[in-house]
Structures are given as structure tokens and as C-alpha cells.
Amino acid sequence: MTDRQRLLELALKGLEAERTKIDDEIAQLRSQLRLQRNGSEVTTTEAGSAPRKRRTMSAEARKRISEGMKRRYAELRKAVKK
């Protein structure tokens, strides 16, 4: 076995070890995200205060957004037909 081949094999083993470590870290982060989505874990800010409340949108605001999106999509469909 040549020195070059041995060096490449060692580099490959090192990279595979790093990949395994990174895959483990990714799995941990994904499990934490799943916990947060399911509500099992309460998210708080760094200061430890209560989580922020979501803003609610008024019916008028929802209607304006809906009309705007309908108008934009109609313009897109019109541009595609041309």
C-alpha cells in the first residue's frame, strides 16, 4: 500500500467520523424541534419570561390580505396565458 493511499484512507475515516458526529447532532436538534411542535416543551426567551402571545388578525385584515392575494394570482394567471 502506498503512502498516498494510506493517507486517503485515514482522511476518509476521519471524515466519516465527523459525519457520524454531525448526524447525531442533527438528530438531536430534530428531536428538540419535534418536542417544541408537539407542545411537550415550553419555549421561553433567554431571560426566562413567559412565551409571547401570538397576534391575532382582525377579520378586516384577513379580508384585505385575501383580496390582495386573489388579485396577485389573477395577474399571474393572466401573464401566463399571454
N, C-alpha and C positions, 0 to 999 in steps of 0.2 A: 504494500500500500504506500502510495506516495504521500509526501508531507502535505501537498496541496489537498489531496482527497481527505486526509485525516482532519485537516483544518476545516474543510467544508462540512464534514460530518459533525464536528464539535459545534460549529456555528449553528447548524440545523438543530441539534439537540438543545442548544441554548434558546433558540427562537421558539421551539416547541414548548419549552418550559415556561417562557414568558407568555405564550399564547394561552396555556392552561391557567396561569395566574390571572390573566385578563378575563378569560371566560368565566372564571369563578367570581370575579368582581362584578362582571356584567349580570350574572345570575343573582347575586345578592341585591344589586340595585333594582332589578326587575321584580324581585320578590317584595322589596320595600314599596315599590310603586303599586303593586297589586294590593298590598295591605292598605295603603292610603286610599285607593279607589274603592275598596270594599267597605271602608269606614271603620275598620278594626283599629286603626291607629289614628289618633287625633293629631292633626297638623297644627303646630303653633309657630309663631315667629321666634326669632332667636332670643328675644327678651323674655319669652315665656308667657306672653299675654294670650288672651283668648283668640281663636281664629277669626279672621274678618268675616263679616256677613256679606253674602252676595247681594249685589244691587239688583233691584227689580226694575223691569222696564214697564212703562205705562202702556196701556192699550193704544193710545195715540202714537207713541213712539214705535211700537211694533207695526202698526199700520203704515206709518211713513217708510219704515225700512222695507216692508213687504212691497209697497208700491214702487219704491226705487229699484229693488231687485227685479221686479217684473218688467219695469221699463228698460233696465240694462240688458236683460236676457232677450227682450223683444228686439232691441237694437242689434244684439249679436246675431240673432237668428236672421234678421233682415240682411246683415252684412254677409253672412254665409251663403244666402240664396243668390246673391249677385255674382 
